[in-house]
Structures are given as structure tokens and as C-alpha cells.
Amino acid sequence: MSSSARAADRSAASRAASRREADVAAARRATEREYLATLHDTAAATLLMVSQGGGRDWSWLPLRARQDLEALSTLPGFETENVDLAALLGCVPQGLGRAGVRLESRVEGPLTIPSGPGLAIFNGVREAVTNVARHSGVRDAELRAWAEGGGVVAELSDVGRGFVPEAVSARRRGLSGSVVGRMRAVGGSVSIASRPGAGTRVRWRWPDGPRDVRTPGIDGPSGVRQTAAAAESPHRSATGAPPTAVVRFLRGQLLHGAQLAALMISLVAQFGVSLGQLTAYQGVYRPAWAQTAAYICLAAVAAVVALPLLRGRRIPPVVRRLGVGAVLAVSAVCAFTLAPERLTGAQDWAFGLLGWHALYLLADQPVRTFAAFLGAHVGINLLVVLLAGAPTVARSAAMGVATVSDIGFQLSVGVLVGLFHGMASTAGDEAAREERLRTRERLHEETQRDHRERYRALTATTVPLLVGLGHGALSPHDKAVRLRCGVEAARLRRLFAEGDAVSDPLLNELRACVEVTEHQGVTVSLAVRGRPGEVPVEVRRELVDPVAVVLGRTRSTARVTVVWTSRAVHVSVVGEDGEDGGCDPAEVARARGRAADAEVTVVRTTRGSDVWVTAGWQRPAGVRELAPT
């Protein structure tokens, strides 16, 4: 029994560690999605608007850039307190000047919900309001929110130009990351109604029941979807497995050990003691073959039950029912084929044995079930004695002593096994509490480290731009500044595409950069030759980055080519260096340094304002080509 408990402890610890790693990994992925969504709504949107330039009113830009910096410097997600959604929606930024939206708010507060869903709705509404200003062609929108069915509903509507969702590229990120992705993570849903000329209405609902979700990211002119999108399952924070799962596991391990112990006791007793009784007293049984058949039946029951137990599985219900019925039948056969005065005596090999067989069959059932079996077993023997006439005082005393010594002991063991249910609950609750603490600590460490790494990656290029725009050191009227913003917008779009599940990630990331450039009115041609192969993500970053730099500075036409060979991949771009005819030396130095670290060679050739950049990487032996799609 102690070895089973130790095995249960080891197995529980191993499972808890695996579960902890899975929970931490899931939480890190959720944080990464939230961070990318925040990056899309803040820095990427701001830089893209600046890169598109023109003689617009930029009075809103310094405040927006400072707010973006603040958003990027804080850790997203994992808030556990409640918030007032009405108060949050009252803080939705409406923008200034041409970037502003007159938002008519009709919010029935207070609307107290967990902060996760509250922030998901707030950030989604903020992104939708931004897209109304950018794409709808109107400057008025209506925001409503109310309580409904134990949850909340928020709705943003405009009477702008509307859009056809099916006509929007699947790689647009506004909805997939900022609206749908956030609501999926917290167990909510988003439904959209939009058509050309009839405006757009987006509705957030939390909570929402599980449903099948198919959300290829689209970000139409109003930044929202036409079809519903809901969570496959409600959001569960990574704080370890539910205590009930831990309890079930520990209970199963302990009771499995108890069943094996009872099976071993029954086999030792049957073949070590009862077999000798059966063979020694063959002459007293009437008939003897019935007692022999009963003995063989018990051995067969033990053999059938041993198969699943030795494999670590539970006894199938049908096997349990048939086994208990067979043991009761053996009790009746042995009692009725032995003289009443010999029951519970030396000739009765079955009386003290059958309880052990029943114990391994019923150890994982309530104690009352095992007690009922023992009562039926004793009742059968008592019935045989009573049918033969009133027993003598000596006979009654002998039966009483045998019943207390054999059946009483077996019942005590059954009660002890039944205590495992309560012990497993207590141990499971404590293990769950400890596991939640370990998971929280691990999660805090990992998310803090991930956040520092993400922010560090932005400090070289994105953060300096936002700082300059936020504090007036850089002017959006300066074309060089707008070109730098175009480069950063392309880089950020490549980052968003990095986690897409596609057959050719390199081409997918290049297309993300191309689409940003096409928004600037640039005509870009993209050609691919050869069969794609696997490329590590670090290498893809260094292959695409020089292309993003050139595309971000191009304002007329560009040509991007990807050439695959059996051992290498080359990505080239032909474009221009902007009207100033030069490239930022710091950009060149950073690109060369990163390329050297990733073993990517970058060759840059300029002729006047034209530039030709080629990035290449030699695939090591063993890196396979991708299967054709």
C-alpha cells in the first residue's frame, strides 16, 4: 500500500510538472497574442498613419505617440480583478482633428465584469473607433453597452460606407488580433453586420457559449467582421489543473494500489490456505465436484480482473458486475454443498476467502457496496444454518467468532480503503494549491522575461521613432521621418505574420511587408522560383528585414524576388531610397550586424536613387524542403 502511495506521489508530481509546462506555454502564447494586438492598435497604426503623410492635421500625434509608448512598456494580460466596463468605455480615445470621431455614448452602467473580458472589449472598441475614422468616410458613431443574461453586450455602429468582408485580404490584422483574438481568449463572441453603403455594426458579447470558431483574420474598411466569432471554450487562466482532476487522479492511483493489494491477498489465501483445505476435506462435500468448480471459478475471476489491473487500467463495469455475481454464486454453492454444522469451520475454505475477492472488485466503489456484499455472503450461510433447524449455542458462538474475525477484519480494510476517497480529496486540494502557486511564479518569471525581450527588440527602431514623435524631436511633415515610419510599419506587419500557420512562412511575411507598401500607393511585383524549404524564424527575420527597409522607403515601384535552390534561399528587392537618395547609416549598420549573427549575407548595390538588395542564406545539411502545396 505504501509503495502504491509513493508511486501515486511520483506520478502526480510528474503529471503536475507536465501540466505546469503546458499551462505556462499556453499563457505565454496568450500573452504574445495580446502583445501583438496591442502593438497593432498602437505603434503600428500610428506609424502607418504617419508614413502615409500628406498635409493633414498632426496636432493629435504627440499625445498618441506617448500613449503608444506607455502601452508598449506595460505587461498585457493576466489581470484578475473586476472592472467597470462602463468606466472603461468612457475612456475610449476619439482622436483629434481629422483623426477624430464624434462618439455618441449610451452606456448603461455600472457594468462590473472580470478585467480580462473588460479590457478585451475596451481594446476592441478602441480599434474599431480608429477604423471608423480611417475607413468609414464619416465622423460620427454610436457606442452602446448594457447588461444581458448575466453578461454584457457592447455595440459600435456607424452609417459609413460599409464593406464586403469577403473582398478583404485574410492577412489584415485589425480584427483577427485586436477584436476577435481578444474575445476568443476570454470566452466571448463578436458579431458584425456590414454591407456597402449601409454602414457597419459590431457587437461584443460576454460570456458566450462554446461554438466552432473559424476566424481567418480580416480587417475591412471598418475594421470588423460580418460573421460571428466565438470562443471554442471559456478562457481559463494558467493556474494549474482544476482540483477535481487532481483528486480523480490521486484517488485512482491510491485505489488502484488497494485493488492490487486485495488481489494479491486473495490469491495468496486461495492458493496458500484454501487449496489445502479443499483437497484435505474432499470427502465431506456433497458433491465434491461442485466445491472444486467453485474454486476454479474464483481463480478464473481473479485471472480476468488481473488483466486490466496489471495494465494500470480500471476494471470494466461489466467485468465487475459479472465478477461480483460469480463470487456470490460461489458463496451459495459452497454453503449449500457443505453440512450446516461444518460452515465457518476448518472444512469451509470459502467463508473467509470470498471477502478478499469482493474487495478488489469493489475497492473503487462506495464502502456501503462492499458492506452489502459481505452482508449477503453472511446471510447466505446463516440461511443454510436456519434451514437445518435452530443452531446450538456452541454453533452460534463459533459462527459469531468466525464472522467477527474474518468478515469484520475484511470490512475494516474496506472502510480503510474507502477513506482513500477523502484522503485523495484533501491531498488533491493541497496539491492543486501548491501547483497554482508554482505555476503563478513560473508564469510571472516567463512573462516578465518575454516582455523584456519584446520591448528590447523594439528599442532599436520603433521606440526612438515614438519618442521623437511624442516629444516633438521628429516632425511628421519631414519626408525622411515618414519614410522611417513606413519601414517600421512594414517590420511590425512582418512580426504580426510571424506566427501564422501557413505552408510557406517566409513568403507570408514578405507579403505582409508588400501589403504595407502597397497602402502607400507603391506598385510591387512579387515572384517566387524554386521549391520552398524550412527556414528558422531567426533567419527569416534577417532575410525579410532588408526587404522591409527598401520597401518602406520606396514610393513608386518595387520588385521582390524569392529564389530557392537545393541548398540556399535568396530574397532580393529592387526599389528606391526615397527622394533623398540615401539610406540611414544606422539602419545599414544594424542590418549588417543582425545578418552576421544569423549567417545571412546581405549585398546592397545603389545607382542614383535606385537600390538593389539581396539577402541570402545557405541551408545546412538536414534542413528539408517543404512538400509542394
C-alpha positions as CSV (number, residue, x, y, z in Angstrom):
1,M,0.0,0.0,0.0
2,S,2.8,2.4,0.9
3,S,4.6,1.7,-2.4
4,S,1.3,2.5,-4.3
5,A,1.1,5.8,-2.4
6,R,4.7,6.6,-3.3
7,A,4.0,5.7,-6.9
8,A,0.9,7.9,-6.9
9,D,3.0,10.8,-5.5
10,R,5.7,10.4,-8.1
11,S,3.1,10.1,-10.9
12,A,1.2,13.1,-9.6
13,A,4.3,15.2,-9.4
14,S,5.3,14.2,-13.0
15,R,1.8,15.0,-14.3
16,A,1.8,18.3,-12.4
17,A,5.1,19.3,-13.9
18,S,3.9,18.5,-17.4
19,R,0.7,20.3,-16.8
20,R,2.5,23.3,-15.4
21,E,4.7,23.5,-18.5
22,A,1.7,23.2,-20.8
23,D,-0.2,25.9,-18.8
24,V,2.8,28.2,-18.9
25,A,3.3,27.7,-22.6
26,A,-0.4,28.4,-23.3
27,A,-0.3,31.5,-21.1
28,R,2.8,32.7,-22.9
29,R,1.1,32.3,-26.3
30,A,-1.9,34.2,-25.0
31,T,0.3,37.0,-23.8
32,E,2.1,37.0,-27.1
33,R,-1.2,37.4,-28.9
34,E,-2.3,40.2,-26.6
35,Y,1.0,41.9,-27.0
36,L,0.9,41.8,-30.8
37,A,-2.7,43.0,-30.7
38,T,-1.6,46.0,-28.5
39,L,1.3,46.6,-30.9
40,H,-1.1,46.6,-33.9
41,D,-3.5,49.0,-32.2
42,T,-0.9,51.4,-31.0
43,A,2.6,51.7,-32.6
44,A,1.8,50.0,-35.9
45,A,-1.3,52.1,-36.5
46,T,0.4,55.3,-35.6
47,L,3.5,54.7,-37.7
48,L,1.4,53.6,-40.7
49,M,-0.7,56.9,-40.5
50,V,2.5,59.0,-40.3
51,S,4.0,57.1,-43.2
52,Q,1.0,57.9,-45.4
53,G,1.7,61.6,-44.6
54,G,0.2,64.4,-46.5
55,G,-0.8,67.9,-45.3
56,R,-3.0,66.6,-42.5
57,D,-3.5,68.0,-39.0
58,W,-0.9,66.3,-36.8
59,S,-2.0,68.0,-33.5
60,W,-3.1,64.7,-32.1
61,L,0.2,62.9,-32.8
62,P,2.4,63.8,-29.8
63,L,-0.2,62.6,-27.3
64,R,-0.9,59.4,-29.3
65,A,2.8,58.6,-29.6
66,R,3.3,59.0,-25.8
67,Q,0.3,56.8,-25.2
68,D,1.7,54.2,-27.5
69,L,5.0,54.2,-25.6
70,E,3.1,53.7,-22.3
71,A,1.1,50.8,-23.7
72,L,4.3,49.1,-25.0
73,S,6.1,49.4,-21.7
74,T,3.4,47.6,-19.7
75,L,2.8,43.9,-19.4
76,P,-0.5,43.0,-21.1
77,G,-3.0,40.4,-19.8
78,F,-3.3,38.4,-16.6
79,E,-5.3,40.9,-14.6
80,T,-7.6,39.1,-12.2
81,E,-9.7,41.9,-10.6
82,N,-13.1,43.2,-11.7
83,V,-13.6,46.4,-13.7
84,D,-16.5,48.6,-14.6
85,L,-16.9,48.3,-18.4
86,A,-18.9,51.5,-18.4
87,A,-16.0,53.4,-17.0
88,L,-13.6,51.8,-19.4
89,L,-15.7,52.7,-22.4
90,G,-15.9,56.2,-21.2
91,C,-12.1,56.4,-21.8
92,V,-12.2,55.2,-25.4
93,P,-9.9,57.7,-27.3
94,Q,-11.8,59.5,-30.0
95,G,-8.8,61.3,-31.6
96,L,-8.3,64.9,-32.6
97,G,-8.8,66.8,-35.8
98,R,-9.2,64.8,-38.9
99,A,-8.4,61.6,-37.0
100,G,-11.3,62.2,-34.5
101,V,-14.7,60.6,-34.2
102,R,-17.7,62.2,-32.5
103,L,-18.7,59.2,-30.4
104,E,-22.3,59.3,-29.0
105,S,-22.2,57.1,-25.9
106,R,-25.2,55.3,-24.5
107,V,-23.8,53.1,-21.8
108,E,-26.0,51.7,-19.0
109,G,-23.6,51.4,-16.1
110,P,-22.2,50.2,-13.9
111,L,-21.2,47.0,-15.8
112,T,-18.9,45.0,-13.5
113,I,-17.1,42.2,-15.2
114,P,-13.6,40.5,-14.9
115,S,-10.9,42.7,-16.2
116,G,-9.8,40.3,-18.9
117,P,-13.1,40.5,-20.8
118,G,-13.4,44.2,-19.9
119,L,-10.1,45.0,-21.4
120,A,-10.7,42.8,-24.4
121,I,-13.9,44.8,-25.2
122,F,-12.3,48.1,-24.5
123,N,-9.3,47.4,-26.8
124,G,-11.6,46.1,-29.5
125,V,-13.9,49.1,-29.3
126,R,-10.8,51.4,-29.4
127,E,-9.5,49.7,-32.6
128,A,-13.0,49.8,-34.2
129,V,-13.3,53.5,-33.4
130,T,-9.9,54.1,-35.0
131,N,-11.0,52.3,-38.1
132,V,-14.2,54.3,-38.3
133,A,-12.1,57.4,-38.6
134,R,-9.8,55.9,-41.1
135,H,-12.1,54.0,-43.4
136,S,-15.8,54.6,-42.9
137,G,-15.9,58.1,-44.5
138,V,-17.9,59.5,-41.6
139,R,-17.0,61.1,-38.3
140,D,-20.0,60.0,-36.2
141,A,-20.5,56.7,-34.4
142,E,-22.7,55.4,-31.7
143,L,-21.5,53.3,-28.8
144,R,-23.9,51.4,-26.6
145,A,-23.4,48.9,-23.8
146,W,-25.8,47.1,-21.5
147,A,-26.2,44.1,-19.2
148,E,-27.8,41.0,-20.6
149,G,-28.3,37.5,-19.3
150,G,-25.7,37.6,-16.6
151,G,-23.1,39.1,-19.0
152,V,-22.6,42.3,-21.0
153,V,-23.1,43.4,-24.6
154,A,-21.3,46.4,-26.3
155,E,-22.2,47.7,-29.7
156,L,-20.5,50.2,-32.0
157,S,-22.3,51.4,-35.1
158,D,-21.7,53.9,-37.9
159,V,-23.6,54.9,-41.1
160,G,-20.4,55.0,-43.2
161,R,-19.6,53.3,-46.5
162,G,-19.6,49.8,-45.2
163,F,-17.6,47.0,-46.8
164,V,-17.7,43.5,-48.2
165,P,-15.7,41.2,-45.8
166,E,-15.1,38.6,-48.4
167,A,-13.2,41.0,-50.5
168,V,-10.6,41.9,-47.8
169,S,-7.2,40.2,-47.6
170,A,-7.0,37.4,-45.0
171,R,-3.7,38.8,-43.7
172,R,-5.1,42.1,-42.4
173,R,-4.6,42.2,-38.7
174,G,-7.1,44.6,-37.2
175,L,-9.9,42.2,-36.5
176,S,-8.1,38.9,-36.1
177,G,-5.7,40.2,-33.4
178,S,-7.4,43.2,-31.9
179,V,-11.1,42.3,-31.8
180,V,-11.7,38.6,-32.5
181,G,-8.5,37.3,-31.0
182,R,-9.0,39.1,-27.7
183,M,-12.6,38.0,-27.4
184,R,-11.8,34.4,-28.2
185,A,-9.2,34.4,-25.4
186,V,-11.8,35.4,-22.8
187,G,-14.7,33.3,-24.0
188,G,-16.7,36.0,-25.7
189,S,-18.0,36.5,-29.2
190,V,-18.1,39.2,-31.9
191,S,-20.9,39.6,-34.5
192,I,-20.8,42.0,-37.4
193,A,-23.4,43.4,-39.8
194,S,-22.0,45.4,-42.7
195,R,-22.6,46.0,-46.4
196,P,-21.6,48.6,-48.8
197,G,-23.5,51.9,-48.4
198,A,-25.3,50.7,-45.3
199,G,-22.8,51.3,-42.5
200,T,-21.3,48.8,-40.1
201,R,-22.4,47.5,-36.7
202,V,-20.1,45.4,-34.5
203,R,-21.3,43.8,-31.3
204,W,-19.2,42.3,-28.5
205,R,-20.9,39.8,-26.2
206,W,-19.5,38.2,-23.0
207,P,-19.8,35.5,-21.9
208,D,-20.7,33.4,-24.9
209,G,-21.3,29.6,-25.1
210,P,-18.7,27.4,-26.9
211,R,-19.0,27.2,-30.6
212,D,-16.9,26.3,-33.6
213,V,-14.6,29.3,-34.5
214,R,-13.2,29.9,-37.9
215,T,-11.5,33.3,-37.9
216,P,-9.1,33.9,-40.7
217,G,-8.1,37.5,-39.9
218,I,-9.8,40.1,-42.0
219,D,-9.7,43.8,-41.4
220,G,-12.1,45.6,-43.7
221,P,-12.7,49.3,-44.2
222,S,-14.4,49.5,-40.9
223,G,-12.1,47.0,-39.2
224,V,-14.8,44.5,-38.2
225,R,-16.3,41.2,-39.3
226,Q,-19.6,40.2,-40.9
227,T,-19.9,36.8,-39.3
228,A,-19.9,35.7,-35.7
229,A,-16.8,34.6,-34.0
230,A,-16.9,33.0,-30.5
231,A,-14.6,31.1,-28.2
232,E,-14.2,27.4,-28.6
233,S,-14.1,27.3,-24.8
234,P,-14.2,29.8,-22.0
235,H,-10.9,31.3,-21.0
236,R,-9.1,29.6,-18.3
237,S,-6.1,31.2,-16.7
238,A,-3.0,29.2,-16.3
239,T,-3.1,28.4,-12.7
240,G,-2.8,24.6,-12.8
241,A,-5.3,21.8,-13.4
242,P,-8.7,22.0,-11.7
243,P,-8.6,20.4,-8.2
244,T,-11.2,17.8,-9.3
245,A,-8.8,16.5,-11.9
246,V,-6.1,16.2,-9.3
247,V,-8.4,14.5,-6.9
248,R,-9.6,12.0,-9.5
249,F,-6.0,11.2,-10.4
250,L,-4.8,10.7,-6.8
251,R,-7.9,8.7,-5.9
252,G,-7.4,6.5,-9.0
253,Q,-3.8,5.8,-8.2
254,L,-4.5,5.0,-4.5
255,L,-7.5,2.8,-5.2
256,H,-5.7,1.0,-8.0
257,G,-2.9,0.2,-5.5
258,A,-5.6,-1.0,-3.0
259,Q,-7.1,-3.3,-5.6
260,L,-3.8,-4.8,-6.5
261,A,-3.1,-5.4,-2.8
262,A,-6.5,-7.1,-2.3
263,L,-6.0,-9.2,-5.4
264,M,-2.6,-10.4,-4.1
265,I,-4.1,-11.2,-0.6
266,S,-6.9,-13.2,-2.2
267,L,-4.6,-15.2,-4.4
268,V,-2.2,-16.0,-1.6
269,A,-5.1,-17.0,0.7
270,Q,-6.7,-19.1,-2.1
271,F,-3.6,-21.0,-3.2
272,G,-1.7,-21.0,0.1
273,V,-4.6,-21.9,2.5
274,S,-7.9,-22.7,0.8
275,L,-6.4,-25.1,-1.7
276,G,-5.1,-27.3,1.2
277,Q,-8.5,-27.2,2.9
278,L,-10.3,-28.2,-0.3
279,T,-8.0,-31.1,-1.1
280,A,-7.9,-32.4,2.5
281,Y,-11.7,-32.5,3.0
282,Q,-12.9,-33.7,-0.4
283,G,-14.9,-36.4,1.4
284,V,-17.1,-34.1,3.4
285,Y,-18.5,-32.1,0.4
286,R,-21.8,-33.2,-1.2
287,P,-21.0,-33.2,-4.1
288,A,-17.2,-32.6,-4.1
289,W,-17.1,-31.6,-7.8
290,A,-19.3,-28.5,-7.0
291,Q,-16.8,-27.2,-4.5
292,T,-14.0,-27.8,-7.0
293,A,-15.9,-26.0,-9.7
294,A,-16.5,-23.1,-7.3
295,Y,-12.7,-22.9,-6.5
296,I,-11.9,-22.9,-10.2
297,C,-14.5,-20.1,-10.8
298,L,-12.8,-17.9,-8.2
299,A,-9.4,-18.4,-9.8
300,A,-10.9,-17.5,-13.2
301,V,-12.5,-14.3,-11.8
302,A,-9.1,-13.3,-10.3
303,A,-7.3,-14.0,-13.7
304,V,-9.8,-12.0,-15.7
305,V,-9.7,-9.0,-13.3
306,A,-5.9,-9.1,-13.1
307,L,-5.5,-8.3,-16.8
308,P,-6.7,-4.6,-16.6
309,L,-5.3,-4.0,-13.2
310,L,-1.8,-5.1,-14.1
311,R,-2.0,-2.7,-17.1
312,G,-2.9,0.2,-14.9
313,R,-6.5,0.3,-16.1
314,R,-9.8,0.3,-14.2
315,I,-11.9,-2.8,-14.1
316,P,-14.6,-2.6,-16.8
317,P,-18.1,-2.2,-15.2
318,V,-19.4,-5.3,-17.0
319,V,-16.5,-7.4,-15.6
320,R,-17.1,-6.0,-12.1
321,R,-20.8,-6.9,-12.2
322,L,-20.2,-10.4,-13.6
323,G,-17.3,-11.0,-11.1
324,V,-19.4,-10.0,-8.1
325,G,-22.2,-12.2,-9.3
326,A,-19.8,-15.1,-9.7
327,V,-18.4,-14.7,-6.2
328,L,-21.9,-14.6,-4.7
329,A,-22.7,-17.8,-6.6
330,V,-19.6,-19.4,-5.2
331,S,-20.8,-18.4,-1.7
332,A,-24.2,-20.1,-2.3
333,V,-22.7,-23.3,-3.9
334,C,-20.1,-23.7,-1.0
335,A,-22.7,-23.1,1.7
336,F,-25.3,-25.5,0.3
337,T,-22.9,-28.3,-0.5
338,L,-21.4,-28.4,3.0
339,A,-23.1,-29.7,6.1
340,P,-24.5,-26.7,8.2
341,E,-22.6,-27.7,11.3
342,R,-19.3,-27.5,9.3
343,L,-19.9,-24.0,8.0
344,T,-17.2,-21.4,9.0
345,G,-15.1,-24.4,10.3
346,A,-11.9,-25.9,9.0
347,Q,-13.7,-27.6,6.1
348,D,-15.2,-24.3,4.9
349,W,-12.4,-23.0,2.7
350,A,-14.6,-20.3,1.1
351,F,-16.1,-18.4,4.0
352,G,-13.0,-16.3,4.9
353,L,-11.8,-16.0,1.3
354,L,-14.7,-14.6,-0.6
355,G,-14.5,-11.2,1.1
356,W,-11.0,-10.5,-0.4
357,H,-12.1,-11.4,-3.9
358,A,-15.0,-8.9,-3.4
359,L,-12.7,-6.2,-2.1
360,Y,-10.6,-6.0,-5.3
361,L,-13.7,-6.0,-7.3
362,L,-15.4,-3.2,-5.2
363,A,-12.5,-1.2,-3.9
364,D,-13.2,1.8,-6.1
365,Q,-16.9,1.7,-5.2
366,P,-18.6,3.2,-2.1
367,V,-17.9,1.3,1.1
368,R,-21.6,0.5,1.5
369,T,-21.5,-1.6,-1.7
370,F,-18.7,-3.7,-0.2
371,A,-20.6,-3.9,3.1
372,A,-23.7,-5.1,1.3
373,F,-21.8,-7.9,-0.4
374,L,-20.4,-9.1,3.0
375,G,-23.9,-9.0,4.4
376,A,-25.2,-11.1,1.5
377,H,-22.4,-13.5,2.0
378,V,-23.0,-14.0,5.7
379,G,-26.8,-14.1,5.1
380,I,-26.4,-17.0,2.7
381,N,-24.5,-19.0,5.3
382,L,-27.0,-18.0,8.0
383,L,-29.9,-19.1,5.8
384,V,-28.4,-22.6,5.3
385,V,-28.0,-23.0,9.1
386,L,-31.5,-21.8,9.8
387,L,-33.0,-24.1,7.2
388,A,-31.4,-27.0,9.0
389,G,-33.0,-26.0,12.3
390,A,-32.1,-23.8,15.2
391,P,-28.4,-23.9,15.9
392,T,-26.9,-24.8,19.2
393,V,-25.3,-22.2,21.4
394,A,-21.9,-23.5,20.7
395,R,-22.6,-23.5,17.0
396,S,-23.9,-19.9,17.1
397,A,-20.8,-18.8,19.1
398,A,-18.5,-20.4,16.6
399,M,-20.2,-18.8,13.7
400,G,-20.1,-15.4,15.5
401,V,-16.4,-15.6,16.2
402,A,-15.7,-16.6,12.6
403,T,-17.8,-13.8,11.3
404,V,-16.2,-11.2,13.5
405,S,-12.6,-12.4,12.9
406,D,-12.9,-12.9,9.1
407,I,-15.8,-10.7,7.9
408,G,-15.1,-7.9,10.5
409,F,-11.5,-7.6,9.5
410,Q,-12.4,-7.5,5.8
411,L,-15.0,-4.8,6.5
412,S,-12.4,-2.8,8.4
413,V,-10.0,-3.0,5.5
414,G,-12.8,-1.9,3.1
415,V,-13.5,1.1,5.4
416,L,-9.8,2.0,5.3
417,V,-9.8,1.8,1.5
418,G,-12.9,4.0,1.5
419,L,-11.0,6.6,3.4
420,F,-8.8,7.0,0.4
421,H,-11.6,8.9,-1.2
422,G,-11.4,11.6,1.5
423,M,-7.6,11.4,1.6
424,A,-7.4,11.9,-2.1
425,S,-9.7,14.9,-1.9
426,T,-7.6,16.5,0.8
427,A,-4.3,15.7,-0.9
428,G,-5.6,16.8,-4.2
429,D,-6.8,20.2,-2.9
430,E,-3.4,20.8,-1.3
431,A,-1.5,19.6,-4.4
432,A,-3.7,21.9,-6.5
433,R,-3.0,24.9,-4.2
434,E,0.7,24.2,-4.3
435,E,0.6,23.7,-8.1
436,R,-1.2,27.0,-8.6
437,L,1.5,28.8,-6.6
438,R,4.3,27.2,-8.6
439,T,2.5,27.9,-11.9
440,R,1.9,31.6,-11.0
441,E,5.6,32.0,-10.0
442,R,6.8,30.4,-13.2
443,L,4.3,32.3,-15.3
444,H,5.3,35.6,-13.7
445,E,9.0,34.9,-14.4
446,E,8.4,33.8,-18.0
447,T,6.1,36.6,-19.0
448,Q,8.3,39.2,-17.4
449,R,11.2,37.8,-19.4
450,D,9.2,37.6,-22.6
451,H,8.1,41.2,-22.2
452,R,11.6,42.4,-21.6
453,E,12.7,40.6,-24.7
454,R,9.9,42.0,-26.8
455,Y,10.5,45.5,-25.6
456,R,14.2,45.2,-26.1
457,A,13.6,44.2,-29.7
458,L,11.6,47.4,-30.3
459,T,14.1,49.8,-28.6
460,A,16.4,49.9,-31.6
461,T,14.0,51.3,-34.1
462,T,10.3,51.6,-33.1
463,V,10.7,53.2,-29.7
464,P,13.1,56.0,-30.8
465,L,10.6,57.0,-33.5
466,L,7.7,57.1,-31.0
467,V,9.8,59.1,-28.5
468,G,10.8,61.6,-31.2
469,L,7.2,62.0,-32.4
470,G,5.8,62.2,-28.9
471,H,8.2,64.9,-27.7
472,G,8.5,66.9,-30.9
473,A,12.0,66.0,-31.9
474,L,10.7,64.4,-35.1
475,S,8.2,66.1,-37.4
476,P,5.6,64.1,-39.4
477,H,6.0,66.8,-42.1
478,D,9.5,65.6,-42.7
479,K,9.6,63.1,-45.5
480,A,12.6,61.3,-44.1
481,V,10.6,60.7,-40.9
482,R,7.7,59.4,-42.9
483,L,10.0,57.0,-44.7
484,R,11.3,55.7,-41.4
485,C,7.8,55.2,-40.2
486,G,7.0,53.3,-43.4
487,V,9.9,51.0,-42.7
488,E,8.9,50.4,-39.1
489,A,5.3,49.7,-40.2
490,A,6.5,47.1,-42.6
491,R,8.6,45.5,-39.9
492,L,5.8,45.3,-37.5
493,R,3.5,43.8,-40.1
494,R,6.1,41.1,-40.7
495,L,6.2,40.5,-36.9
496,F,2.4,40.0,-36.9
497,A,2.7,37.5,-39.8
498,E,5.4,35.5,-38.0
499,G,3.0,33.3,-36.0
500,D,0.6,32.5,-38.9
501,A,0.1,28.8,-39.6
502,V,1.0,28.7,-43.3
503,S,2.9,26.3,-45.6
504,D,5.5,29.0,-46.5
505,P,6.2,31.3,-43.6
506,L,8.9,33.3,-45.5
507,L,6.6,34.2,-48.4
508,N,3.8,35.0,-45.9
509,E,6.0,37.5,-44.1
510,L,7.2,39.1,-47.3
511,R,3.6,39.5,-48.4
512,A,2.8,41.3,-45.2
513,C,5.6,43.8,-45.9
514,V,4.4,44.2,-49.5
515,E,0.8,45.0,-48.4
516,V,2.0,47.8,-46.2
517,T,4.0,49.2,-49.1
518,E,1.0,48.9,-51.4
519,H,-1.0,51.1,-49.0
520,Q,1.4,53.9,-49.8
521,G,0.4,53.7,-53.4
522,V,3.5,51.7,-54.5
523,T,3.2,49.1,-57.2
524,V,5.0,45.9,-56.0
525,S,5.6,42.7,-58.0
526,L,6.4,39.5,-56.1
527,A,7.9,36.4,-57.8
528,V,8.9,33.1,-56.4
529,R,11.1,30.5,-58.0
530,G,12.0,27.0,-56.8
531,R,10.6,24.8,-54.1
532,P,10.2,26.3,-50.6
533,G,12.1,24.9,-47.7
534,E,12.2,25.2,-43.9
535,V,13.8,28.4,-42.6
536,P,14.3,29.1,-38.9
537,V,12.4,32.1,-37.6
538,E,15.6,34.0,-36.7
539,V,16.9,33.6,-40.2
540,R,13.5,34.7,-41.7
541,R,13.7,37.9,-39.7
542,E,17.1,38.7,-41.2
543,L,16.1,37.7,-44.7
544,V,13.0,39.9,-44.7
545,D,14.3,42.9,-42.8
546,P,16.4,44.4,-45.6
547,V,13.4,44.0,-47.9
548,A,11.2,45.8,-45.4
549,V,13.7,48.6,-45.3
550,V,13.8,49.1,-49.0
551,L,10.0,48.7,-49.4
552,G,9.4,51.2,-46.6
553,R,11.5,53.8,-48.4
554,T,10.1,53.2,-51.9
555,R,7.4,55.5,-53.3
556,S,7.0,54.4,-56.9
557,T,7.6,50.8,-57.9
558,A,9.4,47.8,-56.5
559,R,10.1,44.2,-57.4
560,V,10.6,41.4,-54.9
561,T,12.0,38.0,-55.9
562,V,12.5,34.8,-53.9
563,V,14.8,32.1,-55.3
564,W,15.0,28.7,-53.8
565,T,17.8,26.2,-54.6
566,S,18.5,22.9,-53.2
567,R,20.9,24.4,-50.5
568,A,20.1,28.1,-50.3
569,V,17.4,30.8,-50.5
570,H,17.9,34.3,-51.8
571,V,15.5,37.2,-51.3
572,S,16.1,40.3,-53.4
573,V,14.3,43.6,-53.8
574,V,14.7,46.4,-56.4
575,G,13.3,49.8,-55.3
576,E,14.5,53.2,-54.4
577,D,16.0,55.0,-51.4
578,G,13.4,57.7,-51.2
579,E,13.8,61.1,-52.7
580,D,16.8,62.0,-50.6
581,G,18.8,59.2,-52.4
582,G,20.4,58.0,-49.2
583,C,19.9,55.4,-46.6
584,D,20.2,55.8,-42.9
585,P,23.7,54.7,-41.9
586,A,22.4,53.3,-38.6
587,E,19.9,51.2,-40.5
588,V,22.7,49.7,-42.6
589,A,24.9,49.0,-39.6
590,R,22.1,47.3,-37.7
591,A,21.1,45.2,-40.7
592,R,24.7,44.1,-41.3
593,G,25.2,43.2,-37.6
594,R,22.0,41.1,-37.5
595,A,22.8,39.5,-40.7
596,A,26.2,38.4,-39.5
597,D,24.7,36.9,-36.3
598,A,22.2,34.9,-38.3
599,E,24.7,33.8,-41.0
600,V,22.7,35.8,-43.6
601,T,24.6,37.6,-46.3
602,V,23.3,41.0,-47.5
603,V,24.6,42.7,-50.6
604,R,23.5,46.2,-51.4
605,T,24.0,48.0,-54.7
606,T,22.9,51.6,-55.4
607,R,22.7,53.5,-58.6
608,G,21.5,57.0,-58.1
609,S,18.2,56.7,-56.2
610,D,17.7,53.1,-57.2
611,V,18.8,50.3,-54.8
612,W,19.1,46.6,-55.2
613,V,19.4,44.5,-52.1
614,T,19.9,40.7,-51.9
615,A,19.8,38.7,-48.7
616,G,20.9,35.0,-48.9
617,W,21.2,32.0,-46.5
618,Q,22.8,28.7,-47.1
619,R,20.7,25.8,-45.7
620,P,22.6,23.4,-43.5
621,A,22.6,19.7,-44.4
622,G,19.5,18.1,-43.0
623,V,17.1,21.0,-43.4
624,R,14.5,19.6,-45.7
625,E,12.4,21.2,-48.4
626,L,8.7,21.7,-47.8
627,A,6.2,19.4,-49.5
628,P,4.6,21.1,-52.5
629,T,1.2,22.5,-51.8
